[in-house]
Amino acid sequence: MIFYSSIICTNLFLIVVICMNRSLHEPMYIFLCSLFVNELYGSTGLFPFLLLQILSDIHTVSVPFCFLQIFCGYTYGSVEFTNLAIMSYDRYLAICCPLHYNAHMTTTKVAMLIAIIWLPPFFAVSISVSLSSSLQLCGNIINKAYCDNYFIIKLACFDTRINNVYELMAAALTVCVPVFVIVYTYMKILKVCFSGSRQTRQKAVSTCTPHLASIINFSVGVSFEILQSRFNMDSVPTMLQIFLSLYFLTCQPLFNPLIYGVNMSKIRIMCKSLLLSSVGKCGSSKFPQLE
């Protein structure tokens, strides 16, 4: 409960900071705000269910709620990858094409990119969940802390080739394409850094470090999840299995606001000023003023 409260407070605080300060109404911070909204969405789709499971003696879940959880988990992961890819593209334009950045990143294009972040993943996952929900199942036990589409398909009584083919297509759209964009843009950024001035390298390091850390952390978490789903993990302790399966859904939502809040100077300064002004108001309100 404390962990979930920390995720809600940190992400919500940074969303408010970005929305309230006009100096942060830039494409980079708008995409960051989208990322923080996704952290709230993903953690809310998981933590209430986990809390209910911990407090309950019977570890069961209804079919509709199970598919809702699959939908939330898969859309969270897909939106996260897409959001990080769009942020990579934004950094590529800012570092490699600084003179043309404003011409490329117009308000219309930012709105279009936000739509690309959210709409294709929701559409792709909706079809995936619809296909899985139509399957006739020959079992009802999922050896996992939360519902997973892969395990649902494994429980199916009949041929699941359509589901498997679509899962591969959806993975290509929502994971492989964003990963390709991230790799391509960072190759271009590295090329400019090695051939550019010291100021260019400093700018790249200051803006790309938290982004790279976020990508690596999320990729490691997703890799844990894929390895655990596809391979026999009986030799691994149960508690470690649970931790690894929950890593990308629990650590990323807290990791992102902390890494961006600490490393990005504009956000850090705004957070400090907001906190100090709040403390100042609270302090002054405790003492009566003489007239």
C-alpha positions as CSV (number, residue, x, y, z in Angstrom):
1,M,0.0,0.0,0.0
2,I,2.9,2.4,0.8
3,F,4.6,1.5,-2.5
4,Y,1.4,2.2,-4.5
5,S,0.8,5.4,-2.6
6,S,4.4,6.5,-3.4
7,I,3.8,5.8,-7.1
8,I,0.5,7.8,-7.2
9,C,2.0,10.7,-5.3
10,T,5.3,11.1,-7.3
11,N,3.7,10.7,-10.7
12,L,0.7,12.9,-9.9
13,F,3.0,15.6,-8.4
14,L,5.1,15.7,-11.6
15,I,2.0,15.8,-13.8
16,V,0.7,18.8,-11.8
17,V,4.2,20.5,-12.0
18,I,4.3,20.2,-15.8
19,C,0.7,21.2,-16.3
20,M,0.9,24.3,-14.0
21,N,4.2,25.8,-15.3
22,R,4.0,27.3,-18.8
23,S,7.8,27.1,-19.1
24,L,7.4,23.3,-19.2
25,H,4.8,23.4,-22.0
26,E,7.3,22.0,-24.5
27,P,7.1,18.8,-26.5
28,M,9.7,17.0,-24.3
29,Y,7.7,17.7,-21.1
30,I,4.4,16.9,-22.8
31,F,5.7,13.5,-23.7
32,L,7.0,13.1,-20.2
33,C,3.6,14.0,-18.8
34,S,2.1,11.2,-21.1
35,L,4.7,8.8,-19.6
36,F,3.7,9.7,-16.0
37,V,0.0,9.2,-16.9
38,N,0.8,5.8,-18.2
39,E,2.7,4.9,-15.0
40,L,-0.5,5.8,-13.0
41,Y,-2.6,3.8,-15.4
42,G,-0.4,0.7,-15.3
43,S,0.1,0.6,-11.5
44,T,-3.7,1.2,-10.9
45,G,-4.4,-1.8,-13.2
46,L,-2.3,-4.0,-11.0
47,F,-1.9,-2.9,-7.3
48,P,-5.6,-2.9,-6.2
49,F,-5.9,-6.5,-7.5
50,L,-2.7,-7.5,-5.7
51,L,-3.9,-5.9,-2.4
52,L,-7.2,-7.8,-2.7
53,Q,-5.4,-11.0,-3.3
54,I,-3.1,-10.5,-0.3
55,L,-6.1,-9.7,2.0
56,S,-8.2,-12.5,0.7
57,D,-7.9,-16.2,1.8
58,I,-9.2,-17.4,-1.6
59,H,-6.9,-16.5,-4.5
60,T,-9.5,-16.5,-7.3
61,V,-10.4,-13.9,-10.0
62,S,-13.5,-13.6,-12.2
63,V,-13.1,-14.1,-15.9
64,P,-14.1,-10.5,-16.9
65,F,-11.7,-9.1,-14.3
66,C,-8.9,-11.4,-15.5
67,F,-9.3,-10.1,-19.0
68,L,-9.5,-6.5,-17.8
69,Q,-6.2,-7.0,-16.0
70,I,-4.6,-8.5,-19.2
71,F,-5.9,-5.5,-21.1
72,C,-4.4,-3.0,-18.6
73,G,-1.1,-4.8,-18.3
74,Y,-0.6,-5.2,-22.1
75,T,-1.7,-1.7,-23.0
76,Y,0.6,-0.3,-20.2
77,G,3.6,-2.1,-21.6
78,S,2.8,-1.2,-25.2
79,V,2.2,2.5,-24.5
80,E,5.4,2.6,-22.4
81,F,7.5,1.3,-25.3
82,T,5.8,3.7,-27.8
83,N,6.1,6.7,-25.5
84,L,9.9,6.0,-25.0
85,A,10.3,5.7,-28.8
86,I,8.5,9.1,-29.4
87,M,10.7,10.6,-26.7
88,S,13.8,9.2,-28.5
89,Y,12.6,10.8,-31.7
90,D,12.1,14.1,-29.9
91,R,15.6,14.0,-28.5
92,Y,17.0,13.1,-32.0
93,L,15.4,16.3,-33.5
94,A,16.5,18.5,-30.6
95,I,20.2,17.3,-30.7
96,C,20.7,16.4,-34.4
97,C,18.4,19.1,-36.0
98,P,18.3,22.0,-33.4
99,L,17.7,24.7,-35.9
100,H,14.7,23.0,-37.4
101,Y,13.3,21.6,-34.1
102,N,10.4,24.1,-33.8
103,A,9.5,23.6,-37.5
104,H,9.3,19.9,-37.0
105,M,7.7,19.8,-33.5
106,T,4.6,21.9,-34.1
107,T,1.5,21.7,-31.8
108,T,-0.3,19.6,-34.4
109,K,2.5,17.2,-34.7
110,V,2.8,16.8,-30.9
111,A,-0.9,16.1,-30.7
112,M,-0.5,13.5,-33.5
113,L,2.4,11.8,-31.7
114,I,0.4,11.7,-28.5
115,A,-2.4,9.9,-30.4
116,I,0.2,7.5,-31.8
117,I,1.5,6.8,-28.3
118,W,-2.0,5.8,-27.0
119,L,-4.3,4.7,-29.8
120,P,-2.4,1.9,-31.7
121,P,-1.5,0.0,-28.5
122,F,-5.1,0.2,-27.2
123,F,-6.5,-1.0,-30.6
124,A,-3.9,-3.9,-30.9
125,V,-4.5,-5.1,-27.4
126,S,-8.3,-4.9,-27.7
127,I,-8.2,-7.3,-30.6
128,S,-5.8,-9.6,-28.7
129,V,-8.1,-9.7,-25.7
130,S,-11.2,-10.3,-27.8
131,L,-9.5,-13.3,-29.5
132,S,-8.5,-14.7,-26.2
133,S,-11.8,-14.2,-24.5
134,S,-13.5,-16.3,-27.3
135,L,-11.4,-19.3,-26.5
136,Q,-12.8,-22.3,-24.7
137,L,-10.6,-23.1,-21.8
138,C,-9.7,-26.6,-20.4
139,G,-8.3,-25.3,-17.1
140,N,-8.6,-22.4,-14.7
141,I,-5.3,-22.3,-12.9
142,I,-2.7,-19.6,-13.8
143,N,0.7,-20.1,-12.1
144,K,1.3,-16.4,-11.9
145,A,0.7,-13.4,-9.6
146,Y,-1.6,-11.8,-12.2
147,C,-3.5,-12.7,-15.3
148,D,-1.4,-13.1,-18.5
149,N,-2.7,-13.6,-22.1
150,Y,0.1,-16.1,-22.8
151,F,-1.1,-18.4,-20.0
152,I,-4.7,-18.0,-21.0
153,I,-3.9,-19.2,-24.6
154,K,-2.0,-22.2,-23.1
155,L,-5.2,-23.2,-21.3
156,A,-7.2,-23.3,-24.5
157,C,-8.8,-26.7,-25.6
158,F,-8.5,-26.2,-29.3
159,D,-6.1,-24.8,-32.0
160,T,-4.7,-21.4,-31.1
161,R,-2.8,-20.6,-34.3
162,I,-4.8,-17.5,-35.1
163,N,-4.1,-16.2,-31.6
164,N,-0.4,-17.0,-31.9
165,V,-0.1,-15.3,-35.3
166,Y,-1.9,-12.2,-34.2
167,E,0.2,-12.0,-31.0
168,L,3.4,-12.0,-33.2
169,M,1.9,-9.3,-35.4
170,A,0.8,-7.2,-32.4
171,A,4.3,-7.6,-30.8
172,A,5.9,-6.4,-34.0
173,L,3.7,-3.3,-34.0
174,T,3.8,-2.4,-30.4
175,V,7.3,-3.5,-29.4
176,C,9.6,-4.2,-32.4
177,V,8.7,-0.9,-34.2
178,P,9.3,1.3,-31.1
179,V,12.6,-0.6,-30.3
180,F,13.8,0.0,-33.9
181,V,13.0,3.7,-33.6
182,I,14.9,3.9,-30.3
183,V,17.9,2.2,-31.6
184,Y,18.0,4.2,-34.9
185,T,17.6,7.6,-33.2
186,Y,20.3,6.8,-30.6
187,M,22.7,5.7,-33.3
188,K,22.1,9.1,-35.0
189,I,22.5,10.9,-31.6
190,L,25.8,9.1,-30.9
191,K,27.1,10.0,-34.3
192,V,26.4,13.7,-33.7
193,C,27.9,13.5,-30.2
194,F,31.2,12.0,-31.5
195,S,31.5,14.5,-34.3
196,G,30.0,17.5,-32.6
197,S,31.1,20.1,-30.0
198,R,31.5,19.7,-26.3
199,Q,28.3,21.7,-25.7
200,T,26.4,19.3,-28.0
201,R,27.7,16.3,-26.0
202,Q,26.8,17.9,-22.7
203,K,23.3,18.6,-23.9
204,A,22.9,15.1,-25.1
205,V,24.2,13.6,-21.8
206,S,21.9,15.8,-19.7
207,T,18.7,15.1,-21.7
208,C,19.4,11.5,-22.7
209,T,20.7,10.0,-19.5
210,P,17.3,9.7,-17.7
211,H,15.7,8.5,-20.9
212,L,18.3,5.8,-21.5
213,A,18.1,4.7,-17.9
214,S,14.3,4.4,-18.2
215,I,14.6,2.4,-21.4
216,I,17.2,0.0,-19.9
217,N,15.2,-0.5,-16.7
218,F,11.9,-1.2,-18.5
219,S,13.6,-3.5,-21.1
220,V,15.2,-5.5,-18.3
221,G,11.9,-5.9,-16.6
222,V,10.1,-7.0,-19.8
223,S,13.0,-9.5,-20.5
224,F,12.5,-11.0,-17.0
225,E,8.8,-11.4,-17.8
226,I,9.3,-13.0,-21.2
227,L,12.0,-15.4,-19.9
228,Q,9.8,-16.5,-17.0
229,S,6.7,-17.0,-19.3
230,R,8.6,-19.0,-22.0
231,F,11.0,-21.2,-19.9
232,N,10.7,-23.5,-17.0
233,M,11.5,-21.6,-13.8
234,D,10.9,-24.3,-11.2
235,S,14.5,-24.2,-10.0
236,V,14.0,-20.4,-9.2
237,P,12.6,-19.6,-5.7
238,T,8.9,-18.7,-5.7
239,M,9.5,-15.3,-4.2
240,L,12.1,-14.4,-6.8
241,Q,9.7,-15.5,-9.6
242,I,7.0,-13.2,-8.2
243,F,9.5,-10.3,-7.9
244,L,10.8,-10.8,-11.5
245,S,7.2,-11.1,-12.9
246,L,6.1,-7.9,-11.2
247,Y,9.3,-5.9,-11.8
248,F,8.3,-4.0,-14.9
249,L,4.8,-3.3,-13.5
250,T,6.0,-2.1,-10.1
251,C,9.5,-0.6,-10.3
252,Q,9.1,1.3,-13.6
253,P,6.2,3.5,-12.3
254,L,8.3,4.6,-9.4
255,F,11.7,4.7,-11.2
256,N,10.6,7.1,-13.9
257,P,9.4,10.0,-11.8
258,L,12.4,9.7,-9.5
259,I,15.0,9.6,-12.4
260,Y,13.4,12.4,-14.3
261,G,12.7,14.5,-11.3
262,V,16.3,14.3,-10.1
263,N,18.1,14.5,-13.4
264,M,16.2,17.1,-15.4
265,S,17.1,20.5,-14.1
266,K,13.9,22.4,-15.2
267,I,11.7,19.9,-13.4
268,R,14.0,19.7,-10.4
269,I,13.9,23.5,-10.0
270,M,10.2,23.7,-10.4
271,C,9.6,20.9,-7.9
272,K,11.9,22.7,-5.4
273,S,10.2,26.0,-5.8
274,L,6.7,24.5,-5.5
275,L,7.7,22.5,-2.4
276,L,9.4,25.5,-0.8
277,S,6.4,27.8,-1.5
278,S,4.0,25.2,0.0
279,V,6.2,24.9,3.1
280,G,6.4,28.7,3.4
281,K,2.7,29.1,3.2
282,C,2.1,26.4,5.8
283,G,4.7,28.0,8.1
284,S,3.3,31.5,7.8
285,S,-0.3,30.3,8.4
286,K,0.6,28.9,11.8
287,F,1.4,32.3,13.2
288,P,-1.1,35.1,13.7
289,Q,-0.2,38.4,12.1
290,L,-0.4,41.8,14.0
291,E,-2.3,44.6,12.3
